[in-house]
Amino acid sequence: MESSDSSELPTPGIHGFGCTDVGMVRESNQDNYLLAEGLSLFVVADGMGGHNGGEVASQIAVETIDDYVRLRKKDGPLSHDGPLEKHPAIELIASALKQASARIHRTAVRSPDLHGMGTTVTGIFFHGRFAFVGHVGDSRAYLIRGNRIEQLSDDHSMVAEMVRAGMMTPEQAEQSHMKNIITRSVGVDEDVAVDTIVVPLQPNDLYLLCSDGLINQVKDEEILMLAEENFVRDLPRKLVEMANSRGGDDNISVVVALIESLPS
């Protein structure tokens, strides 16, 4: 989903690009993504649920987050003079994901064929000189700065929790049959705990959001390599092509946002 509201003007210095693909195995694409440069908002959602439930859940998620942030910004500027951890943009991105969870859950309750549907959501809202990340599930947010790549989000998955607890090595996690079991999602319950991360911006930062269809096939250092070798606008497509060349066993979505310059 790309925002096309003619009343929006692209945010100076921030440029976003995205790509989604069904992959080589699945029959339908349950991923959705949002590029809303005018809102400084970028989202990836990876749906789950029988029939078309996953696709419905991820679509509701990106639409709800878009609507919520748009309405909140119309209420006035997010001015803040206090400590960063109290910045209203943190509450905004978390509340947007919570609103999405409530709406998905209500929709599933009303429609028996959508019972149990949910979605991962990873989104970034840029405001001032900071990136505000909201995250639920095992889609990921990365920062590429200079010649380094850093995973910003923590996976809410069974194997990731076992790795953090010292019960499994990262290498074992990659091979585990449990690696697709997520422990937190948007919409399965009416409310959800949202992880938030705040990152100070630097010029030429590249933020990347992706569903697990990418990270199951492409390693972090390969993401960095392709980022260094390709124009930013081509990077999502190049990463999708690499994942598909290795089997493409899941839907694949990639969104990138380049910080060309900082707000004055």
C-alpha positions in Angstrom: 0.0 0.0 0.0 1.5 3.3 -1.1 0.0 6.5 0.1 -1.2 8.6 -2.8 -3.0 11.4 -0.9 -2.4 14.5 -3.0 -2.7 16.7 0.1 0.6 15.2 1.4 4.0 16.6 0.5 7.0 14.2 0.6 9.0 14.7 3.8 12.2 16.5 2.8 15.2 14.2 3.1 13.4 10.9 3.5 12.8 8.7 0.5 11.1 5.3 0.7 10.9 2.3 -1.7 9.2 -1.1 -1.3 8.6 -4.5 -2.9 6.5 -7.5 -2.0 6.3 -10.9 -3.7 4.3 -14.1 -3.2 7.6 -16.1 -3.4 8.1 -19.4 -5.2 5.9 -21.8 -3.0 2.9 -20.0 -1.6 -0.3 -19.5 -3.6 -1.2 -16.1 -2.1 0.6 -13.2 -0.7 -0.4 -12.4 2.9 2.2 -9.6 3.3 1.4 -6.0 3.0 3.5 -2.8 3.3 3.0 0.9 3.6 5.0 3.7 2.1 3.7 7.1 3.3 6.5 9.6 2.8 4.2 12.5 3.5 3.6 11.0 7.0 7.2 9.9 7.4 5.7 6.4 8.0 6.8 3.0 6.7 5.4 -0.4 7.7 5.7 -4.1 6.9 3.1 -6.6 8.0 3.2 -10.4 7.5 -0.2 -11.9 8.0 -1.2 -15.3 9.3 -4.5 -17.2 9.3 -6.5 -19.7 7.3 -8.1 -19.0 3.9 -7.5 -15.3 3.3 -7.2 -14.4 7.0 -3.6 -13.4 6.9 -4.0 -11.1 3.9 -7.0 -9.5 5.6 -5.1 -9.0 8.9 -2.0 -7.4 7.3 -4.2 -5.2 5.1 -6.2 -4.0 8.1 -3.0 -3.4 10.0 -1.4 -1.1 7.4 -4.6 0.8 6.8 -5.3 1.3 10.5 -1.8 2.5 11.3 -1.9 4.9 8.3 -5.3 6.3 9.4 -4.3 6.6 13.0 -1.0 8.5 12.4 -2.7 10.7 9.8 -5.5 11.7 12.3 -3.0 12.2 15.1 -0.8 14.5 13.0 -3.9 16.6 12.0 -4.4 17.3 15.7 -1.3 19.3 15.7 2.5 19.1 15.9 4.1 16.5 18.2 6.1 19.1 20.1 8.1 17.9 23.1 10.6 19.6 25.4 11.1 16.8 28.0 13.2 13.7 28.1 13.3 11.6 25.0 11.7 8.5 26.6 8.6 10.6 27.1 8.3 11.8 23.5 4.7 11.6 22.2 5.9 10.0 19.0 6.8 6.8 21.0 3.2 6.6 22.3 1.9 7.4 18.8 3.6 4.5 17.1 2.7 2.1 19.9 -0.9 3.2 20.0 -1.2 2.8 16.2 -0.2 -0.9 16.5 -2.6 -1.4 19.4 -5.4 0.2 17.4 -4.6 -2.2 14.6 -4.7 -5.2 17.0 -8.1 -4.2 18.3 -9.6 -3.7 14.8 -8.2 -7.0 13.5 -9.5 -8.9 16.6 -13.0 -7.3 16.3 -13.1 -8.2 12.6 -12.2 -11.8 13.4 -14.9 -12.1 16.1 -17.5 -10.9 13.6 -16.4 -13.3 10.9 -16.0 -17.0 11.8 -13.9 -17.7 8.7 -11.3 -15.2 9.9 -11.1 -16.5 13.4 -7.6 -16.5 14.8 -6.1 -14.3 12.1 -3.2 -12.0 13.0 -0.1 -10.4 11.7 3.4 -9.3 12.5 3.9 -5.5 12.3 7.1 -3.5 12.1 6.8 0.2 11.5 9.0 3.3 11.6 7.7 6.8 12.1 10.3 9.6 11.5 9.9 12.8 13.5 12.4 15.5 13.9 15.8 14.0 14.2 14.7 10.6 15.4 13.3 7.3 14.1 10.6 5.8 16.3 10.1 2.0 15.7 7.1 0.0 16.7 7.4 -3.8 16.5 5.4 -7.0 17.2 6.3 -10.4 15.8 9.3 -11.7 13.7 9.4 -9.2 10.9 12.5 -7.1 11.4 13.8 -3.5 11.4 17.4 -2.9 10.4 19.7 0.1 10.3 22.4 0.3 7.7 24.9 3.1 8.7 28.2 3.3 6.9 29.5 -0.2 6.4 27.5 -1.8 9.2 24.1 -3.3 9.5 22.3 -3.6 12.9 19.1 -5.4 13.7 17.0 -2.9 15.7 14.1 -5.2 16.6 14.0 -8.4 18.7 12.2 -11.3 17.1 9.1 -12.4 19.0 9.5 -16.0 18.2 10.0 -19.3 20.0 13.6 -19.8 18.8 14.6 -16.2 19.4 13.5 -16.4 23.0 15.4 -19.7 23.4 18.5 -18.1 22.0 18.2 -15.1 24.4 17.7 -17.5 27.3 20.9 -19.4 26.3 18.9 -22.6 25.5 19.8 -22.6 21.8 22.6 -21.2 19.6 21.8 -18.9 16.7 23.0 -21.7 14.4 20.6 -24.2 15.9 17.8 -21.6 15.7 18.3 -21.3 11.9 17.8 -25.0 11.5 15.0 -25.5 14.1 11.6 -26.7 12.9 10.2 -24.2 15.5 11.6 -21.1 13.8 8.3 -20.0 12.3 6.4 -20.1 15.7 5.9 -16.5 16.8 5.1 -15.7 20.4 3.4 -12.3 19.9 1.3 -10.9 17.1 -1.1 -8.1 16.2 -4.8 -9.1 16.2 -4.9 -12.5 17.8 -5.8 -10.7 21.0 -7.5 -7.3 21.2 -4.5 -5.8 23.0 -0.9 -6.4 22.4 2.4 -5.4 24.0 4.4 -3.3 21.5 8.2 -3.0 21.5 9.4 0.6 20.8 12.9 1.7 19.8 14.2 5.2 19.3 17.2 5.9 17.1 18.9 9.3 16.5 19.1 10.0 12.8 22.3 10.6 10.8 22.5 11.7 7.2 22.6 8.7 4.7 21.1 6.3 7.3 19.2 3.5 5.5 16.4 1.9 7.5 15.1 -1.5 6.2 11.9 -3.4 7.2 11.3 -6.9 6.0 9.2 -10.0 6.6 10.7 -13.3 7.6 10.4 -14.5 4.0 13.6 -12.5 3.4 15.6 -13.3 6.5 14.9 -17.0 6.2 16.9 -16.9 2.9 19.2 -13.9 3.1 21.8 -13.2 5.8 22.4 -9.8 7.3 25.8 -9.4 5.7 24.2 -10.1 2.3 21.6 -7.4 2.9 24.5 -5.1 3.6 26.4 -6.2 0.5 23.4 -5.6 -1.8 22.8 -2.2 -0.1 26.4 -1.2 -0.9 26.1 -2.5 -4.5 22.7 -1.1 -5.6 20.8 2.1 -5.9 18.4 2.4 -2.9 15.3 2.3 -5.2 16.5 -1.1 -6.5 17.4 -2.7 -3.2 14.0 -4.1 -2.2 13.6 -5.8 -5.6 17.2 -7.1 -5.6 16.6 -8.6 -2.1 13.4 -10.3 -3.1 15.1 -11.7 -6.2 17.9 -13.2 -4.0 15.3 -14.8 -1.6 13.4 -16.3 -4.5 16.6 -17.6 -6.1 17.1 -19.6 -2.9 13.7 -21.2 -2.9 11.4 -18.4 -1.9 9.5 -20.6 0.5 7.5 -17.7 1.9 6.0 -14.3 0.9 8.7 -11.7 0.9 8.4 -8.0 1.6 11.1 -5.3 1.9 10.7 -1.6 2.6 13.7 0.8 2.8 13.8 4.5 3.9 16.8 6.6 3.1 17.7 9.6 5.3 19.1 11.9 2.7 19.3 14.9 5.0 18.2 15.9 8.5 15.4 18.3 9.1 16.7 21.9 9.8 
